[in-house]
């Protein structure tokens, strides 16, 4: 079993991210690749009325992406985002691999751990929506999630809109006024020539752990192949939504009450 060493955790703490390498079993990677296409095409045995789905933009602009609401939005591979994938058995089985239980335990100990987001992200072939620089932070939560697990379902590179990150930016919340942690235009511009800025060039099946506050963004896809990824944000299961005055998630992934 793959384990994360103390030296690797020290690297995560310093840099704000950690490459785990190409650790996804081949059969599981193929199953997720096939399953997400089935979901997009409306062929999966799922309750689509409980899934959050968003179509890609037509012009690459973030503000032009489709509305993110529950329900299927047509038989197409041009979805930008699909959330609540912990409700799918293929993706849930992946989320509950032992190495991710280990990672969750590093941050949360024996506390139950929930999925704040279990999310498919897509840059469809020849298009894709640009994602402005931001930190994953939600003002509506009473405490911040501590870990994101990012898995490349396809090879990711600069041509197809891979994530770009600014290491060592996780120690300070830059724009606390924004409800989702997006930087102002001036803040983002300040990172244009930052020597720390790196593209996360990944092989299919490669996994990266991210501190949610590490500044990141992505561009459009200029290739003829999609760039698909699966991103899971884990949080203390007792996290409350200040907006709705209830638990932010009932999808417990690790610990007592975990989904089966």
Secondary structure in CASP SS format (residue, H / E / C, confidence):
PFRMAT SS
TARGET T0000
AUTHOR 0000-0000-0000
METHOD secondary structure of the structure
MODEL  1
X C 1.00
X C 1.00
X C 1.00
X C 1.00
X C 1.00
X H 1.00
X H 1.00
X H 1.00
X H 1.00
X H 1.00
X H 1.00
X H 1.00
X H 1.00
X H 1.00
X H 1.00
X C 1.00
X E 1.00
X E 1.00
X E 1.00
X E 1.00
X E 1.00
X E 1.00
X C 1.00
X C 1.00
X C 1.00
X H 1.00
X H 1.00
X H 1.00
X H 1.00
X H 1.00
X H 1.00
X H 1.00
X H 1.00
X H 1.00
X H 1.00
X H 1.00
X H 1.00
X H 1.00
X H 1.00
X H 1.00
X C 1.00
X C 1.00
X C 1.00
X C 1.00
X C 1.00
X C 1.00
X C 1.00
X H 1.00
X H 1.00
X H 1.00
X C 1.00
X E 1.00
X E 1.00
X E 1.00
X E 1.00
X C 1.00
X C 1.00
X C 1.00
X C 1.00
X C 1.00
X C 1.00
X H 1.00
X H 1.00
X H 1.00
X C 1.00
X C 1.00
X C 1.00
X C 1.00
X E 1.00
X E 1.00
X C 1.00
X C 1.00
X C 1.00
X C 1.00
X C 1.00
X C 1.00
X C 1.00
X C 1.00
X E 1.00
X E 1.00
X E 1.00
X E 1.00
X E 1.00
X C 1.00
X H 1.00
X H 1.00
X H 1.00
X C 1.00
X H 1.00
X H 1.00
X H 1.00
X H 1.00
X H 1.00
X H 1.00
X H 1.00
X C 1.00
X C 1.00
X H 1.00
X H 1.00
X H 1.00
X H 1.00
X H 1.00
X H 1.00
X H 1.00
X H 1.00
X H 1.00
X H 1.00
X H 1.00
X C 1.00
X C 1.00
X C 1.00
X C 1.00
X E 1.00
X E 1.00
X E 1.00
X E 1.00
X E 1.00
X E 1.00
X E 1.00
X E 1.00
X E 1.00
X E 1.00
X E 1.00
X C 1.00
X C 1.00
X C 1.00
X C 1.00
X C 1.00
X C 1.00
X C 1.00
X E 1.00
X E 1.00
X E 1.00
X E 1.00
X C 1.00
X C 1.00
X C 1.00
X C 1.00
X C 1.00
X C 1.00
X E 1.00
X C 1.00
X C 1.00
X C 1.00
X C 1.00
X C 1.00
X E 1.00
X E 1.00
X E 1.00
X E 1.00
X E 1.00
X E 1.00
X C 1.00
X C 1.00
X C 1.00
X E 1.00
X C 1.00
X C 1.00
X C 1.00
X C 1.00
X C 1.00
X C 1.00
X E 1.00
X E 1.00
X E 1.00
X E 1.00
X C 1.00
X C 1.00
X C 1.00
X C 1.00
X C 1.00
X C 1.00
X C 1.00
X C 1.00
X C 1.00
X C 1.00
X C 1.00
X C 1.00
X C 1.00
X C 1.00
X C 1.00
X E 1.00
X C 1.00
X C 1.00
X H 1.00
X H 1.00
X H 1.00
X H 1.00
X H 1.00
X H 1.00
X C 1.00
X C 1.00
X C 1.00
X C 1.00
X C 1.00
X C 1.00
X E 1.00
X E 1.00
X E 1.00
X C 1.00
X C 1.00
X E 1.00
X C 1.00
X C 1.00
X C 1.00
X E 1.00
X E 1.00
X E 1.00
X E 1.00
X E 1.00
X C 1.00
X C 1.00
X C 1.00
X C 1.00
X E 1.00
X E 1.00
X E 1.00
X E 1.00
X C 1.00
X C 1.00
X C 1.00
X C 1.00
X C 1.00
X C 1.00
X C 1.00
X C 1.00
X E 1.00
X E 1.00
X E 1.00
X E 1.00
X E 1.00
X E 1.00
X E 1.00
X E 1.00
X E 1.00
X E 1.00
X C 1.00
X C 1.00
X C 1.00
X E 1.00
X E 1.00
X C 1.00
X C 1.00
X C 1.00
X C 1.00
X E 1.00
X E 1.00
X C 1.00
X C 1.00
X C 1.00
X C 1.00
X E 1.00
X E 1.00
X E 1.00
X C 1.00
X C 1.00
X C 1.00
X C 1.00
X C 1.00
X C 1.00
END
